[in-house]
Amino acid sequence: MRDIDWLLTDAHALRERGELDPARALYDEALEKARATGETEGLAKALRHVSDMDREAGRLEAALAAAEEAATLYGGLGREHRLDLANALRLTALALEALGRPALQPWREAGDLYAELDIAAGLAEAERHLGLVGD
């Protein structure tokens, strides 16, 4: 996992600096290594970041696929990954909305997890998207 962690850390730093193409290359390398080694946690984390980048770049179907896979993986990793699961569900919902598809279920699931974890900003975002509170 150490090599994957380094790739993810470096990719994040590049993305923060606006160097999107090199960041994406490192995320893709992390995906490849994680798949090859069966490193589920690293794969899920890389997928989450790739989903976010794909959504921002308008590659919505790819963003949705990556977010859904990340959510599935996090769902199998246990309770200690509830925040990661909530974040992957959030990305799933955002991709669905961008595609003009219903996103109520992932927003509900994410909101429930954010509430359970006392993450006020995440819960507020989910409630806004569910129409439970005003903008």
C-alpha positions as CSV (number, residue, x, y, z in Angstrom):
1,M,0.0,0.0,0.0
2,R,3.0,2.3,0.6
3,D,3.6,2.9,-3.1
4,I,0.0,3.5,-3.7
5,D,-0.2,6.0,-0.8
6,W,2.8,7.9,-2.2
7,L,1.2,8.0,-5.7
8,L,-2.1,9.3,-4.2
9,T,-0.3,11.9,-2.0
10,D,1.7,13.2,-5.0
11,A,-1.3,13.2,-7.2
12,H,-3.3,15.2,-4.7
13,A,-0.4,17.8,-4.4
14,L,-0.3,18.1,-8.2
15,R,-4.1,18.5,-8.4
16,E,-4.0,21.2,-5.7
17,R,-1.5,23.1,-7.7
18,G,-3.7,22.9,-10.8
19,E,-1.5,20.4,-12.6
20,L,-4.4,18.2,-13.6
21,D,-2.8,16.0,-16.3
22,P,0.2,14.9,-14.2
23,A,-2.2,14.4,-11.3
24,R,-4.5,12.2,-13.4
25,A,-1.5,10.2,-14.6
26,L,-0.5,9.4,-11.0
27,Y,-4.1,8.6,-10.0
28,D,-4.3,6.2,-13.0
29,E,-1.0,4.6,-11.9
30,A,-2.4,4.2,-8.4
31,L,-5.5,2.6,-9.8
32,E,-3.4,0.2,-11.9
33,K,-1.1,-0.8,-8.9
34,A,-4.1,-1.2,-6.6
35,R,-5.9,-3.4,-9.0
36,A,-2.8,-5.5,-9.6
37,T,-2.1,-6.0,-5.9
38,G,-5.7,-6.3,-4.7
39,E,-5.3,-3.3,-2.5
40,T,-9.0,-2.5,-2.0
41,E,-8.6,0.6,0.2
42,G,-6.1,2.2,-2.2
43,L,-8.2,1.4,-5.2
44,A,-11.3,2.9,-3.6
45,K,-9.4,6.1,-2.7
46,A,-8.0,6.4,-6.2
47,L,-11.4,5.8,-7.7
48,R,-12.9,8.5,-5.5
49,H,-10.4,11.1,-6.7
50,V,-10.7,10.0,-10.4
51,S,-14.5,10.3,-10.1
52,D,-14.2,13.8,-8.9
53,M,-11.7,14.8,-11.6
54,D,-13.8,13.1,-14.3
55,R,-17.0,14.9,-13.1
56,E,-15.2,18.3,-13.1
57,A,-13.9,17.6,-16.7
58,G,-17.4,16.7,-17.9
59,R,-16.7,12.9,-18.3
60,L,-19.9,12.1,-16.4
61,E,-20.4,8.5,-17.2
62,A,-16.8,7.7,-16.2
63,A,-17.2,9.8,-13.0
64,L,-20.4,7.8,-12.1
65,A,-18.7,4.4,-12.8
66,A,-15.7,5.3,-10.6
67,A,-17.9,6.7,-7.8
68,E,-20.1,3.6,-7.8
69,E,-17.2,1.3,-7.7
70,A,-15.6,3.2,-4.9
71,A,-18.8,3.2,-2.9
72,T,-19.1,-0.6,-3.4
73,L,-15.5,-1.1,-2.2
74,Y,-15.9,1.1,0.8
75,G,-19.1,-0.6,1.7
76,G,-17.2,-3.8,2.1
77,L,-14.4,-2.4,4.1
78,G,-16.3,-2.0,7.4
79,R,-17.5,0.7,9.8
80,E,-14.1,2.5,10.0
81,H,-14.7,3.6,6.4
82,R,-18.1,5.2,6.9
83,L,-16.9,8.7,6.0
84,D,-15.1,7.4,2.9
85,L,-18.4,5.6,1.9
86,A,-20.4,8.8,2.5
87,N,-18.0,10.8,0.3
88,A,-18.2,8.1,-2.5
89,L,-22.0,8.2,-2.3
90,R,-21.9,12.0,-2.5
91,L,-19.8,11.7,-5.7
92,T,-22.2,9.1,-7.1
93,A,-25.1,11.5,-6.4
94,L,-23.3,14.5,-8.0
95,A,-22.5,12.5,-11.1
96,L,-26.1,11.2,-11.4
97,E,-27.4,14.8,-11.0
98,A,-25.0,16.0,-13.6
99,L,-26.3,13.3,-16.0
100,G,-29.9,14.4,-15.2
101,R,-30.7,11.2,-13.4
102,P,-32.4,10.6,-10.0
103,A,-30.0,10.8,-7.1
104,L,-32.2,10.5,-4.1
105,Q,-31.0,7.2,-2.8
106,P,-27.2,8.0,-2.7
107,W,-28.0,11.4,-1.2
108,R,-30.1,9.7,1.5
109,E,-27.5,7.2,2.3
110,A,-24.7,9.8,2.3
111,G,-26.8,12.1,4.5
112,D,-27.5,9.3,7.0
113,L,-23.8,8.5,7.2
114,Y,-22.9,12.2,7.6
115,A,-25.5,12.5,10.4
116,E,-24.2,9.4,12.1
117,L,-20.7,10.8,12.0
118,D,-21.8,14.3,13.0
119,I,-20.4,15.8,9.8
120,A,-22.6,18.9,9.6
121,A,-21.4,20.2,6.2
122,G,-22.0,16.8,4.6
123,L,-25.5,16.5,6.1
124,A,-26.4,20.0,5.1
125,E,-25.4,19.4,1.5
126,A,-27.3,16.1,1.4
127,E,-30.4,17.8,2.8
128,R,-30.2,20.6,0.3
129,H,-30.0,18.2,-2.6
130,L,-32.9,16.2,-1.1
131,G,-34.9,19.4,-0.9
132,L,-35.2,19.2,2.9
133,V,-33.8,22.7,3.4
134,G,-33.5,25.8,1.3
135,D,-30.4,27.0,-0.5
